[in-house]
Amino acid sequence: QVQLVESGGGLVQAGGSLRLSCAASGIIFSLSTMGWYRQAPGKQRELVADITRGGGTNYADSVKGRFTISRDNAKNTLNLQMNSLKPDDTAVYYCNTARPLSANWGQGTQVTVSS
């Protein structure tokens, strides 16, 4: 049974920071490329960042220089440090495998950035 539990979201003023965490179970976490995704109201879900099992990272252009993705294979956790937040970052954030993407979505965590 795959379980993905996101946490750490909240309400923050523009320019502030948040740290999101994802606890994964039911997958071989250490062998999986993992990603953070987000979905804003009225928009499609998009990939924010991903990280390979070895620690290589990729970022969407919109978050480069502001967000940092990391993982702890020993604890099966995925993190996203978000700095210099903008109102356009407002969305529900999800973690999941990437390349390939699985259908096992968690409930996500809401991030709201006020102007």
C-alpha positions in Angstrom: 0.0 0.0 0.0 1.6 3.3 -1.2 1.2 6.2 1.2 2.5 9.7 0.6 1.9 12.3 3.4 2.8 15.9 2.8 3.1 18.5 5.5 4.5 21.9 6.2 2.2 24.1 4.2 0.6 27.3 5.5 0.0 30.9 5.0 3.0 33.2 4.5 3.6 36.7 3.3 5.4 37.3 0.0 9.1 37.1 0.5 8.8 34.6 3.3 9.9 30.9 3.6 8.3 27.5 4.2 9.7 24.0 4.4 7.6 21.2 3.1 8.1 17.5 4.0 6.9 14.3 2.5 6.8 10.9 4.3 6.7 8.0 1.9 5.9 4.3 2.5 5.0 1.4 0.3 7.6 2.3 -2.4 11.2 1.6 -2.8 12.1 5.1 -1.9 15.9 4.8 -2.2 15.6 3.7 -5.8 13.1 6.2 -7.0 13.4 9.6 -8.5 11.1 11.8 -6.4 9.4 15.1 -7.3 7.4 17.9 -5.8 4.4 19.0 -7.8 1.8 21.7 -7.4 -1.6 22.6 -8.6 -3.0 26.1 -8.4 -6.8 26.8 -8.7 -7.9 26.5 -12.3 -4.6 25.3 -13.5 -3.0 22.0 -14.4 -0.7 20.2 -11.9 2.9 20.9 -12.7 6.3 19.6 -11.7 8.2 22.0 -9.4 11.4 20.0 -8.8 12.7 16.5 -8.8 15.7 14.6 -7.4 17.3 11.4 -8.4 18.3 8.6 -6.0 21.8 9.9 -6.2 20.9 13.5 -5.4 20.8 15.1 -8.9 18.2 17.9 -9.1 16.1 19.7 -11.6 13.9 22.7 -11.2 11.1 24.4 -13.0 12.3 27.8 -14.4 9.8 29.6 -12.2 11.4 28.4 -8.9 15.1 28.2 -9.8 17.2 30.0 -7.3 14.4 30.1 -4.7 13.5 26.4 -4.0 15.7 23.6 -2.9 14.7 19.9 -3.1 16.4 17.3 -0.9 15.9 13.7 0.3 16.9 11.5 3.2 16.9 7.9 1.9 17.4 6.5 5.4 14.2 8.1 6.6 12.1 7.8 3.3 11.5 11.6 3.4 11.5 14.3 0.7 11.8 18.0 1.5 11.3 21.3 -0.3 12.8 24.4 1.1 11.0 27.4 -0.4 12.4 30.9 0.0 11.4 34.3 -1.5 7.9 33.1 -1.9 5.6 34.8 -4.4 1.8 34.9 -4.7 2.2 32.8 -7.9 3.5 30.0 -5.7 0.1 29.6 -4.1 -1.0 26.0 -4.7 -1.5 22.6 -3.2 1.8 20.9 -3.2 2.2 17.1 -3.7 5.1 14.7 -3.6 5.3 11.6 -5.9 7.7 9.6 -7.9 9.0 11.1 -11.1 10.3 9.6 -14.4 8.0 7.7 -14.3 5.1 9.5 -12.5 2.9 7.1 -10.5 -0.9 7.5 -10.0 -0.5 7.3 -6.2 -1.2 10.9 -5.1 -1.5 12.0 -1.5 -3.7 14.7 -0.1 -1.1 17.4 -0.6 -0.4 20.4 1.6 -1.7 23.9 0.9 0.7 26.8 0.5 -0.8 30.3 0.4 1.3 33.3 -0.3 -0.2 36.7 0.3 0.9 39.9 -1.4 
